[in-house]
Amino acid sequence: MIPSAILESALYVTDLHAAEAFYRDIIGLEALGKVEGRHVFFRCGDGVLLLFNAEATRIPPAPDARLKVPPHGTAGEGHLCFAASADEIAEWRGHLTANNIAIESDFEWPQGGHSIYIRDPSGNSIEFAEPRIWGF
């Protein structure tokens, strides 16, 4: 058995309100669901980006909870990469700069393909890259 795709990816954030505004207003993702103080979920293409308040997700579910999601979470800066064509990366660069989001790194990969990196409000490393950096 081999998984066919990644359905969801999670980032852990320190300020859920700031993260929600960033991914909605700057990145342009559509919110799917939200539990105040715990998480906000966004649709991204065929997948879902989960933003969690790490402290809230470390609390085990109550014995009578309807959803028995086990505790999880992490501390520190995570990483997520959005797929983008070369033209889209140029557009993202302009959009991010216009919104006062610093481009932390901007380079061509030795095997081909371009990436730009920024930081979200929680310090997570967010990349926009051509899929060809992985041979796609």
N, C-alpha and C positions, 0 to 999 in steps of 0.2 A: 504494500500500500504506500502511495505517495500523495501527500496533500496537493490539491489542484491550485490553491491560492491562499493568500493570507486574507482572512475575512475582517479581522479587526486588529488594530494596533493601539497600544496605550501609552500615554505620557502622564507623568505624575507632576502636578503643579502645586505651587505654594500659595497662589492667589487665584482661586477659581473664577472670580468675576473678571479679573484682568485677562486671564487666559481665554475665557469665553468671548470677550470683546475682541481680542486679537484674532482669534481663528474665525470669528464671524465677520468682523468689519475690515480687517486687513487681508486675511487669506481668502475670505469670501465663502466659507463653508456653511452649509445649511444644518442647523441644529435639529437633531432627531428626538432627543429626550434630555431631561435634566432633573436631578434631585438636588435641591438647594443645599449647599455646603458639602456635597459628596461628589457629584460628577455632572458632566455635560458631555453628550455624545453628538458627533457630527458625521454626516454623510460625506464621503469623498470618493467619487466614481463608484466602483462596485464594492467598495469597502467602507469601513467605519473607523473613525478616529475617536478613541475614548480618552477623555481628560478627567483624571481623578485627583481629588484631594487625597494625597497619600495617607495622611493621618486618619481620615475617615474610613479608608478601605482596609486598614489594619484591624478594625474592630470586627470580630466574628459575628455572623448573623445570629439573631436570637433563636432559641430552640424551636419556636413556633413560626419562624419566618417563612413566608411563601416561597421566596427565592433563596436557596441555600448556597450562595456564591461564597467560596472560601476566602478568607482574608488574603490580601496581597498588597503590594506596594513596594516602593523603593525610595531611596533618597539620592539626591545629586542630580546632575544634568544628564538627561536622556538624549536620544537622537531620533529623528524622523526625516525621511527623504520623500519629497513629492516629485513625481515624474513630470518632466517638461521638455519640450523641444527647444532647439537653439533659439528660435524666434521667441518662444514663450519666456525663456530665461531672460532675454533682453527686455521683454515687457515687464517681467517681474522686477528686474533691477530698477527700472524707471518707477514702477508703482511703489516699491518699497522705499526708495530714496525720497519720493514725493511725500511719503508718510513718515519721514524721519526715522526709518528703520535702517540701522547701519548694516552694510554688507561686511561681514567679518572676513570672508575669504571668497575669492573669485578666480577660478583657474581651469585649465585644460588638463585632463587626465592623460598620462603617458600612453595608455591603450586606446585613447580617443574618447571624446565626450567632454562636456563642460558642466561645472557645478558652481553654484553660489551658496553661501552659508550665511544665516542670520541667527539671532537668538530670540526666543519668545520671552514673554515677561517673567517666566520662572527660570530662565537661563538655559532651557533646552536648546540643543543645536538642531536647527531646522535647515534642511538642504533642499535645493531645487536642482535636479540633475537630468541630463539626457539619459534615457534608458540604455543607450549603447555603452555606458560605463560598465554595465554588466553583460554586454553582448546581446542585448535585446534590440 
